[in-house]
Structure formats: C-alpha cells, structure tokens
C-alpha cells in the first residue's frame, strides 16, 4: 500500500539529485571556459595597452 508512494518519492529525489549534479558540472565547465576566454582576451589586450602608454 505504501510501497508506490515510497518508490515515487525515492525516484523523485534521485532524479532531482541527478539534475543538480548535471547542472553543477555544466556550470563549472562554463565558468572554466569563460575564465579562459577572459584570460585570452586580456593577453591580447595587454600588449596593445603597453604600446599606447
């Protein structure tokens, strides 16, 4: 009688945890790529700023 609500609750919690883990890993990858792009842009910009000074 109480088996199906328990299974549904456990399934919901497992899937919610899966979504959280996937979102966290995707966000971490995005932040790494964004940081490396910002560093590359700063490296391209630095010599030009040094020449103007």
mmJSON file of the N, C-alpha and C atoms, coordinates in Angstrom:
{"data_MODEL":{"atom_site":{
"group_PDB":["ATOM","ATOM","ATOM","ATOM","ATOM","ATOM","ATOM","ATOM","ATOM","ATOM","ATOM","ATOM","ATOM","ATOM","ATOM","ATOM","ATOM","ATOM","ATOM","ATOM","ATOM","ATOM","ATOM","ATOM","ATOM","ATOM","ATOM","ATOM","ATOM","ATOM","ATOM","ATOM","ATOM","ATOM","ATOM","ATOM","ATOM","ATOM","ATOM","ATOM","ATOM","ATOM","ATOM","ATOM","ATOM","ATOM","ATOM","ATOM","ATOM","ATOM","ATOM","ATOM","ATOM","ATOM","ATOM","ATOM","ATOM","ATOM","ATOM","ATOM","ATOM","ATOM","ATOM","ATOM","ATOM","ATOM","ATOM","ATOM","ATOM","ATOM","ATOM","ATOM","ATOM","ATOM","ATOM","ATOM","ATOM","ATOM","ATOM","ATOM","ATOM","ATOM","ATOM","ATOM","ATOM","ATOM","ATOM","ATOM","ATOM","ATOM","ATOM","ATOM","ATOM","ATOM","ATOM","ATOM","ATOM","ATOM","ATOM","ATOM","ATOM","ATOM","ATOM","ATOM","ATOM","ATOM","ATOM","ATOM","ATOM","ATOM","ATOM","ATOM","ATOM","ATOM","ATOM","ATOM","ATOM","ATOM","ATOM","ATOM","ATOM","ATOM","ATOM","ATOM","ATOM","ATOM","ATOM","ATOM","ATOM","ATOM","ATOM","ATOM","ATOM","ATOM","ATOM","ATOM","ATOM","ATOM","ATOM","ATOM","ATOM","ATOM","ATOM","ATOM","ATOM","ATOM","ATOM","ATOM","ATOM","ATOM","ATOM","ATOM","ATOM","ATOM","ATOM","ATOM","ATOM","ATOM","ATOM"],
"id":[1,2,3,4,5,6,7,8,9,10,11,12,13,14,15,16,17,18,19,20,21,22,23,24,25,26,27,28,29,30,31,32,33,34,35,36,37,38,39,40,41,42,43,44,45,46,47,48,49,50,51,52,53,54,55,56,57,58,59,60,61,62,63,64,65,66,67,68,69,70,71,72,73,74,75,76,77,78,79,80,81,82,83,84,85,86,87,88,89,90,91,92,93,94,95,96,97,98,99,100,101,102,103,104,105,106,107,108,109,110,111,112,113,114,115,116,117,118,119,120,121,122,123,124,125,126,127,128,129,130,131,132,133,134,135,136,137,138,139,140,141,142,143,144,145,146,147,148,149,150,151,152,153,154,155,156,157,158,159],
"type_symbol":["N","C","C","N","C","C","N","C","C","N","C","C","N","C","C","N","C","C","N","C","C","N","C","C","N","C","C","N","C","C","N","C","C","N","C","C","N","C","C","N","C","C","N","C","C","N","C","C","N","C","C","N","C","C","N","C","C","N","C","C","N","C","C","N","C","C","N","C","C","N","C","C","N","C","C","N","C","C","N","C","C","N","C","C","N","C","C","N","C","C","N","C","C","N","C","C","N","C","C","N","C","C","N","C","C","N","C","C","N","C","C","N","C","C","N","C","C","N","C","C","N","C","C","N","C","C","N","C","C","N","C","C","N","C","C","N","C","C","N","C","C","N","C","C","N","C","C","N","C","C","N","C","C","N","C","C","N","C","C"],
"label_atom_id":["N","CA","C","N","CA","C","N","CA","C","N","CA","C","N","CA","C","N","CA","C","N","CA","C","N","CA","C","N","CA","C","N","CA","C","N","CA","C","N","CA","C","N","CA","C","N","CA","C","N","CA","C","N","CA","C","N","CA","C","N","CA","C","N","CA","C","N","CA","C","N","CA","C","N","CA","C","N","CA","C","N","CA","C","N","CA","C","N","CA","C","N","CA","C","N","CA","C","N","CA","C","N","CA","C","N","CA","C","N","CA","C","N","CA","C","N","CA","C","N","CA","C","N","CA","C","N","CA","C","N","CA","C","N","CA","C","N","CA","C","N","CA","C","N","CA","C","N","CA","C","N","CA","C","N","CA","C","N","CA","C","N","CA","C","N","CA","C","N","CA","C","N","CA","C","N","CA","C","N","CA","C","N","CA","C"],
"label_alt_id":[null,null,null,null,null,null,null,null,null,null,null,null,null,null,null,null,null,null,null,null,null,null,null,null,null,null,null,null,null,null,null,null,null,null,null,null,null,null,null,null,null,null,null,null,null,null,null,null,null,null,null,null,null,null,null,null,null,null,null,null,null,null,null,null,null,null,null,null,null,null,null,null,null,null,null,null,null,null,null,null,null,null,null,null,null,null,null,null,null,null,null,null,null,null,null,null,null,null,null,null,null,null,null,null,null,null,null,null,null,null,null,null,null,null,null,null,null,null,null,null,null,null,null,null,null,null,null,null,null,null,null,null,null,null,null,null,null,null,null,null,null,null,null,null,null,null,null,null,null,null,null,null,null,null,null,null,null,null,null],
"label_comp_id":["UNK","UNK","UNK","UNK","UNK","UNK","UNK","UNK","UNK","UNK","UNK","UNK","UNK","UNK","UNK","UNK","UNK","UNK","UNK","UNK","UNK","UNK","UNK","UNK","UNK","UNK","UNK","UNK","UNK","UNK","UNK","UNK","UNK","UNK","UNK","UNK","UNK","UNK","UNK","UNK","UNK","UNK","UNK","UNK","UNK","UNK","UNK","UNK","UNK","UNK","UNK","UNK","UNK","UNK","UNK","UNK","UNK","UNK","UNK","UNK","UNK","UNK","UNK","UNK","UNK","UNK","UNK","UNK","UNK","UNK","UNK","UNK","UNK","UNK","UNK","UNK","UNK","UNK","UNK","UNK","UNK","UNK","UNK","UNK","UNK","UNK","UNK","UNK","UNK","UNK","UNK","UNK","UNK","UNK","UNK","UNK","UNK","UNK","UNK","UNK","UNK","UNK","UNK","UNK","UNK","UNK","UNK","UNK","UNK","UNK","UNK","UNK","UNK","UNK","UNK","UNK","UNK","UNK","UNK","UNK","UNK","UNK","UNK","UNK","UNK","UNK","UNK","UNK","UNK","UNK","UNK","UNK","UNK","UNK","UNK","UNK","UNK","UNK","UNK","UNK","UNK","UNK","UNK","UNK","UNK","UNK","UNK","UNK","UNK","UNK","UNK","UNK","UNK","UNK","UNK","UNK","UNK","UNK","UNK"],
"label_asym_id":["A","A","A","A","A","A","A","A","A","A","A","A","A","A","A","A","A","A","A","A","A","A","A","A","A","A","A","A","A","A","A","A","A","A","A","A","A","A","A","A","A","A","A","A","A","A","A","A","A","A","A","A","A","A","A","A","A","A","A","A","A","A","A","A","A","A","A","A","A","A","A","A","A","A","A","A","A","A","A","A","A","A","A","A","A","A","A","A","A","A","A","A","A","A","A","A","A","A","A","A","A","A","A","A","A","A","A","A","A","A","A","A","A","A","A","A","A","A","A","A","A","A","A","A","A","A","A","A","A","A","A","A","A","A","A","A","A","A","A","A","A","A","A","A","A","A","A","A","A","A","A","A","A","A","A","A","A","A","A"],
"label_entity_id":["1","1","1","1","1","1","1","1","1","1","1","1","1","1","1","1","1","1","1","1","1","1","1","1","1","1","1","1","1","1","1","1","1","1","1","1","1","1","1","1","1","1","1","1","1","1","1","1","1","1","1","1","1","1","1","1","1","1","1","1","1","1","1","1","1","1","1","1","1","1","1","1","1","1","1","1","1","1","1","1","1","1","1","1","1","1","1","1","1","1","1","1","1","1","1","1","1","1","1","1","1","1","1","1","1","1","1","1","1","1","1","1","1","1","1","1","1","1","1","1","1","1","1","1","1","1","1","1","1","1","1","1","1","1","1","1","1","1","1","1","1","1","1","1","1","1","1","1","1","1","1","1","1","1","1","1","1","1","1"],
"label_seq_id":[1,1,1,2,2,2,3,3,3,4,4,4,5,5,5,6,6,6,7,7,7,8,8,8,9,9,9,10,10,10,11,11,11,12,12,12,13,13,13,14,14,14,15,15,15,16,16,16,17,17,17,18,18,18,19,19,19,20,20,20,21,21,21,22,22,22,23,23,23,24,24,24,25,25,25,26,26,26,27,27,27,28,28,28,29,29,29,30,30,30,31,31,31,32,32,32,33,33,33,34,34,34,35,35,35,36,36,36,37,37,37,38,38,38,39,39,39,40,40,40,41,41,41,42,42,42,43,43,43,44,44,44,45,45,45,46,46,46,47,47,47,48,48,48,49,49,49,50,50,50,51,51,51,52,52,52,53,53,53],
"pdbx_PDB_ins_code":[null,null,null,null,null,null,null,null,null,null,null,null,null,null,null,null,null,null,null,null,null,null,null,null,null,null,null,null,null,null,null,null,null,null,null,null,null,null,null,null,null,null,null,null,null,null,null,null,null,null,null,null,null,null,null,null,null,null,null,null,null,null,null,null,null,null,null,null,null,null,null,null,null,null,null,null,null,null,null,null,null,null,null,null,null,null,null,null,null,null,null,null,null,null,null,null,null,null,null,null,null,null,null,null,null,null,null,null,null,null,null,null,null,null,null,null,null,null,null,null,null,null,null,null,null,null,null,null,null,null,null,null,null,null,null,null,null,null,null,null,null,null,null,null,null,null,null,null,null,null,null,null,null,null,null,null,null,null,null],
"Cartn_x":[0.82,0.0,0.861,1.849,2.701,3.935,4.053,5.232,5.331,4.252,4.329,4.621,4.018,4.414,5.886,6.381,7.792,8.695,8.338,9.129,9.093,7.928,7.807,8.651,8.645,9.432,10.927,11.342,12.768,13.192,12.363,12.668,12.77,11.856,11.889,13.174,13.552,14.769,16.021,16.043,17.191,17.282,16.172,16.195,16.538,16.045,16.393,17.892,18.45,19.895,20.672,20.193,20.849,20.849,19.731,19.643,20.588,20.682,21.565,23.024,23.397,24.783,25.113,24.221,24.463,24.559,23.69,23.736,25.011,25.466,26.692,27.906,27.973,29.121,29.102,27.927,27.829,28.201,27.749,28.082,29.584,30.199,31.642,32.394,31.964,32.619,32.451,31.252,31.002,31.904,32.029,32.87,34.343,34.82,36.201,36.422,35.495,35.633,35.548,34.68,34.527,35.792,36.373,37.598,38.767,38.878,39.989,39.808,38.572,38.32,38.667,38.361,38.681,40.192,40.902,42.364,42.971,42.436,42.951,42.709,41.545,41.243,42.161,42.44,43.334,44.758,45.167,46.505,46.633,45.57,45.609,45.599,44.913,44.764,46.013,46.745,47.862,48.969,49.438,50.492,50.051,48.809,48.326,48.3,47.918,47.891,49.313,50.27,51.647,52.242,51.867,52.384,51.853,50.583,49.987,50.528,51.034,51.48,52.764],
"Cartn_y":[-1.194,0.0,1.255,1.289,2.466,2.337,1.197,0.947,1.936,2.156,3.029,4.486,5.056,6.428,6.519,5.492,5.494,5.41,4.547,4.419,5.731,6.346,7.621,8.701,8.753,9.744,9.513,8.267,7.959,8.279,7.927,8.247,9.746,10.481,11.939,12.509,12.026,12.53,12.162,10.945,10.53,11.394,11.6,12.422,13.878,14.396,15.757,15.874,14.893,14.887,14.81,14.002,13.883,15.22,15.909,17.216,18.217,18.201,19.119,18.838,17.563,17.202,17.605,17.34,17.695,19.212,19.947,21.404,21.965,21.399,21.884,21.623,20.453,20.161,21.032,21.263,22.116,23.557,24.028,25.387,25.527,24.52,24.565,24.618,23.817,23.835,25.201,25.775,27.096,28.147,28.106,29.076,28.924,27.675,27.457,28.03,27.739,28.245,29.77,30.329,31.779,32.431,31.805,32.334,32.261,31.163,31.045,32.017,32.274,33.245,34.656,34.959,36.283,36.462,35.394,35.48,35.68,34.99,35.124,36.542,37.098,38.457,39.457,39.238,40.136,40.033,38.831,38.66,39.361,39.326,40.029,41.534,41.996,43.422,44.019,43.268,43.789,44.402,43.747,44.374,45.677,45.759,46.975,48.122,47.841,48.88,49.323,48.417,48.755,49.659,49.436,50.255,51.672,51.815,53.15,53.954,53.317,54.037,54.772],
"Cartn_z":[0.0,0.0,0.0,0.857,0.947,0.051,-0.635,-1.462,-2.627,-3.373,-4.536,-4.175,-3.154,-2.79,-2.376,-1.706,-1.302,-2.524,-3.482,-4.709,-5.492,-5.573,-6.285,-5.615,-4.3,-3.569,-3.765,-3.652,-3.849,-5.278,-6.25,-7.648,-7.879,-7.283,-7.412,-6.825,-5.658,-5.018,-5.825,-6.371,-7.194,-8.447,-9.115,-10.327,-10.022,-8.911,-8.51,-8.241,-7.553,-7.321,-8.622,-9.56,-10.869,-11.602,-11.592,-12.259,-11.596,-10.294,-9.573,-9.918,-9.948,-10.278,-11.712,-12.639,-14.034,-14.199,-13.512,-13.588,-12.997,-11.904,-11.269,-12.16,-12.774,-13.63,-14.883,-15.438,-16.624,-16.278,-15.118,-14.689,-14.463,-13.871,-13.634,-14.957,-15.938,-17.251,-17.91,-17.82,-18.388,-17.745,-16.432,-15.734,-16.12,-16.284,-16.717,-18.108,-19.039,-20.401,-20.432,-19.639,-19.593,-19.032,-18.009,-17.419,-18.375,-19.12,-20.063,-21.226,-21.627,-22.695,-22.221,-20.97,-20.43,-20.318,-19.923,-19.844,-21.222,-22.224,-23.584,-24.106,-23.805,-24.241,-23.549,-22.284,-21.55,-22.097,-22.472,-23.025,-24.379,-25.172,-26.461,-26.266,-25.225,-24.979,-24.335,-23.533,-22.753,-23.634,-24.694,-25.49,-26.142,-26.577,-27.203,-26.192,-24.977,-23.952,-23.605,-23.631,-23.316,-24.409,-25.637,-26.744,-26.663,-26.282,-26.188,-25.034,-24.023,-22.824,-23.0],
"occupancy":[1.0,1.0,1.0,1.0,1.0,1.0,1.0,1.0,1.0,1.0,1.0,1.0,1.0,1.0,1.0,1.0,1.0,1.0,1.0,1.0,1.0,1.0,1.0,1.0,1.0,1.0,1.0,1.0,1.0,1.0,1.0,1.0,1.0,1.0,1.0,1.0,1.0,1.0,1.0,1.0,1.0,1.0,1.0,1.0,1.0,1.0,1.0,1.0,1.0,1.0,1.0,1.0,1.0,1.0,1.0,1.0,1.0,1.0,1.0,1.0,1.0,1.0,1.0,1.0,1.0,1.0,1.0,1.0,1.0,1.0,1.0,1.0,1.0,1.0,1.0,1.0,1.0,1.0,1.0,1.0,1.0,1.0,1.0,1.0,1.0,1.0,1.0,1.0,1.0,1.0,1.0,1.0,1.0,1.0,1.0,1.0,1.0,1.0,1.0,1.0,1.0,1.0,1.0,1.0,1.0,1.0,1.0,1.0,1.0,1.0,1.0,1.0,1.0,1.0,1.0,1.0,1.0,1.0,1.0,1.0,1.0,1.0,1.0,1.0,1.0,1.0,1.0,1.0,1.0,1.0,1.0,1.0,1.0,1.0,1.0,1.0,1.0,1.0,1.0,1.0,1.0,1.0,1.0,1.0,1.0,1.0,1.0,1.0,1.0,1.0,1.0,1.0,1.0,1.0,1.0,1.0,1.0,1.0,1.0],
"B_iso_or_equiv":[0.0,0.0,0.0,0.0,0.0,0.0,0.0,0.0,0.0,0.0,0.0,0.0,0.0,0.0,0.0,0.0,0.0,0.0,0.0,0.0,0.0,0.0,0.0,0.0,0.0,0.0,0.0,0.0,0.0,0.0,0.0,0.0,0.0,0.0,0.0,0.0,0.0,0.0,0.0,0.0,0.0,0.0,0.0,0.0,0.0,0.0,0.0,0.0,0.0,0.0,0.0,0.0,0.0,0.0,0.0,0.0,0.0,0.0,0.0,0.0,0.0,0.0,0.0,0.0,0.0,0.0,0.0,0.0,0.0,0.0,0.0,0.0,0.0,0.0,0.0,0.0,0.0,0.0,0.0,0.0,0.0,0.0,0.0,0.0,0.0,0.0,0.0,0.0,0.0,0.0,0.0,0.0,0.0,0.0,0.0,0.0,0.0,0.0,0.0,0.0,0.0,0.0,0.0,0.0,0.0,0.0,0.0,0.0,0.0,0.0,0.0,0.0,0.0,0.0,0.0,0.0,0.0,0.0,0.0,0.0,0.0,0.0,0.0,0.0,0.0,0.0,0.0,0.0,0.0,0.0,0.0,0.0,0.0,0.0,0.0,0.0,0.0,0.0,0.0,0.0,0.0,0.0,0.0,0.0,0.0,0.0,0.0,0.0,0.0,0.0,0.0,0.0,0.0,0.0,0.0,0.0,0.0,0.0,0.0],
"pdbx_formal_charge":[null,null,null,null,null,null,null,null,null,null,null,null,null,null,null,null,null,null,null,null,null,null,null,null,null,null,null,null,null,null,null,null,null,null,null,null,null,null,null,null,null,null,null,null,null,null,null,null,null,null,null,null,null,null,null,null,null,null,null,null,null,null,null,null,null,null,null,null,null,null,null,null,null,null,null,null,null,null,null,null,null,null,null,null,null,null,null,null,null,null,null,null,null,null,null,null,null,null,null,null,null,null,null,null,null,null,null,null,null,null,null,null,null,null,null,null,null,null,null,null,null,null,null,null,null,null,null,null,null,null,null,null,null,null,null,null,null,null,null,null,null,null,null,null,null,null,null,null,null,null,null,null,null,null,null,null,null,null,null],
"auth_seq_id":[1,1,1,2,2,2,3,3,3,4,4,4,5,5,5,6,6,6,7,7,7,8,8,8,9,9,9,10,10,10,11,11,11,12,12,12,13,13,13,14,14,14,15,15,15,16,16,16,17,17,17,18,18,18,19,19,19,20,20,20,21,21,21,22,22,22,23,23,23,24,24,24,25,25,25,26,26,26,27,27,27,28,28,28,29,29,29,30,30,30,31,31,31,32,32,32,33,33,33,34,34,34,35,35,35,36,36,36,37,37,37,38,38,38,39,39,39,40,40,40,41,41,41,42,42,42,43,43,43,44,44,44,45,45,45,46,46,46,47,47,47,48,48,48,49,49,49,50,50,50,51,51,51,52,52,52,53,53,53],
"auth_comp_id":["UNK","UNK","UNK","UNK","UNK","UNK","UNK","UNK","UNK","UNK","UNK","UNK","UNK","UNK","UNK","UNK","UNK","UNK","UNK","UNK","UNK","UNK","UNK","UNK","UNK","UNK","UNK","UNK","UNK","UNK","UNK","UNK","UNK","UNK","UNK","UNK","UNK","UNK","UNK","UNK","UNK","UNK","UNK","UNK","UNK","UNK","UNK","UNK","UNK","UNK","UNK","UNK","UNK","UNK","UNK","UNK","UNK","UNK","UNK","UNK","UNK","UNK","UNK","UNK","UNK","UNK","UNK","UNK","UNK","UNK","UNK","UNK","UNK","UNK","UNK","UNK","UNK","UNK","UNK","UNK","UNK","UNK","UNK","UNK","UNK","UNK","UNK","UNK","UNK","UNK","UNK","UNK","UNK","UNK","UNK","UNK","UNK","UNK","UNK","UNK","UNK","UNK","UNK","UNK","UNK","UNK","UNK","UNK","UNK","UNK","UNK","UNK","UNK","UNK","UNK","UNK","UNK","UNK","UNK","UNK","UNK","UNK","UNK","UNK","UNK","UNK","UNK","UNK","UNK","UNK","UNK","UNK","UNK","UNK","UNK","UNK","UNK","UNK","UNK","UNK","UNK","UNK","UNK","UNK","UNK","UNK","UNK","UNK","UNK","UNK","UNK","UNK","UNK","UNK","UNK","UNK","UNK","UNK","UNK"],
"auth_asym_id":["A","A","A","A","A","A","A","A","A","A","A","A","A","A","A","A","A","A","A","A","A","A","A","A","A","A","A","A","A","A","A","A","A","A","A","A","A","A","A","A","A","A","A","A","A","A","A","A","A","A","A","A","A","A","A","A","A","A","A","A","A","A","A","A","A","A","A","A","A","A","A","A","A","A","A","A","A","A","A","A","A","A","A","A","A","A","A","A","A","A","A","A","A","A","A","A","A","A","A","A","A","A","A","A","A","A","A","A","A","A","A","A","A","A","A","A","A","A","A","A","A","A","A","A","A","A","A","A","A","A","A","A","A","A","A","A","A","A","A","A","A","A","A","A","A","A","A","A","A","A","A","A","A","A","A","A","A","A","A"],
"auth_atom_id":["N","CA","C","N","CA","C","N","CA","C","N","CA","C","N","CA","C","N","CA","C","N","CA","C","N","CA","C","N","CA","C","N","CA","C","N","CA","C","N","CA","C","N","CA","C","N","CA","C","N","CA","C","N","CA","C","N","CA","C","N","CA","C","N","CA","C","N","CA","C","N","CA","C","N","CA","C","N","CA","C","N","CA","C","N","CA","C","N","CA","C","N","CA","C","N","CA","C","N","CA","C","N","CA","C","N","CA","C","N","CA","C","N","CA","C","N","CA","C","N","CA","C","N","CA","C","N","CA","C","N","CA","C","N","CA","C","N","CA","C","N","CA","C","N","CA","C","N","CA","C","N","CA","C","N","CA","C","N","CA","C","N","CA","C","N","CA","C","N","CA","C","N","CA","C","N","CA","C","N","CA","C","N","CA","C"],
"pdbx_PDB_model_num":[1,1,1,1,1,1,1,1,1,1,1,1,1,1,1,1,1,1,1,1,1,1,1,1,1,1,1,1,1,1,1,1,1,1,1,1,1,1,1,1,1,1,1,1,1,1,1,1,1,1,1,1,1,1,1,1,1,1,1,1,1,1,1,1,1,1,1,1,1,1,1,1,1,1,1,1,1,1,1,1,1,1,1,1,1,1,1,1,1,1,1,1,1,1,1,1,1,1,1,1,1,1,1,1,1,1,1,1,1,1,1,1,1,1,1,1,1,1,1,1,1,1,1,1,1,1,1,1,1,1,1,1,1,1,1,1,1,1,1,1,1,1,1,1,1,1,1,1,1,1,1,1,1,1,1,1,1,1,1]
}}}
